[in-house]
Amino acid sequence: MTTALYTHPDCLVQITPLGHPERATRLKVVAEVLEDIDLDRRAPPLGTDADVLLVHEADYLARIRSMEPESGLKQIDDDTYMTPGAFNAAMRGVGGAIAAVDAVLAGEVANAFVAVRPPGHHAERNKAMGFCLFGNVAIAAKHALDHHGLSRVAVVDFDVHHGNGTQDLLWDEARVRFVTTQQMPLWPGTGDASEQGAHGQIMNRGLKPGSDGAAMRALYESDVFPWLEAFSPELIVVSAGFDAHIRDPLAQLEWVGEDYAWLTERICDLCPRVVSVLEGGYDLQGLGEGVRAHVQVLTERGHG
């Protein structure tokens, strides 16, 4: 089988201020580094209100829809903006994550990578933050549980920043094991090991500034993977952030492309059904290296 790639021109429409790290050029780089890889390329549908309401509150959805400006930039929080077309861009992310889950669970493809923006893992139940409007990964996990009847879905977030939004959206969801590794200390300041969810189903693990891929591998082998393996997940949804790369300007971890390849291999070892959704990664070269390494492993596993 093959690996599906979900991406859409709507996700290029969202414009951010000059110098903002989350910019449309990121998706152009992703497209360039994946151009020569054999992928099942699919256009994500727009997500529906019902999809968003799997995890977000109705008044929040209405508020985000109403905040989209007719022209120019609308600031939503300290670093989150909307421009004309931003709502559709965010809904492509929701729809792409759900379509990828459907395709993988139907056996149409082995796994999938959803290359969309804005990212999602900082969006909380009733709050946009950190460039994010809707929790794509949390929505995908809830869809797999509620629509497909799965009972064990794992969510792995290896973005350098804590997935506070995903944690908030899945805090009460006993059918999910959510693990997030992040540099600590670092914005947004959450992600302490004591934050374990309503059912002890959340694992937060911090990595010290300056630590490299060897430290990451040791942490995952000793702590993360045994915890997830004991869960026997039927599907793994990944928040694939590439800002732990040594070149990234927003953090101080020192991962390289080979580290992303290793991590992807080990995630696929736990469960072959993987849906990966793009999150951070703000140095364009580092983003390209990480994405290519990640998706190459997915395609190798898909054809294997």
Secondary structure, 3 states (H helix, E strand, C coil): CCEEEECCHHHHCCCCCCCCCCCCHHHHHHHHHCCCCCCEEECCCCCCHHHHCCCCCHHHHHHHHHHCCCCCCEECCCCCEECCCHHHHHHHHHHHHHHHHHHHHCCCCCEEEECCCCCCCCCECCECECCECCCHHHHHHHHHHHCCCCCCEEEEECCCCCCHHHHHHCCCCCCEEEEEEEECCCCCCCCCCCCCCCCCCEEEEEECCCCEHHHHHHHHHHHHHHHHHCCCCCEEEEEECCCCECCCCCCCCEECHHHHHHHHHHHHHHCCCEEEEECCCCCHHHHHHHHHHHHHHHHHHHHC
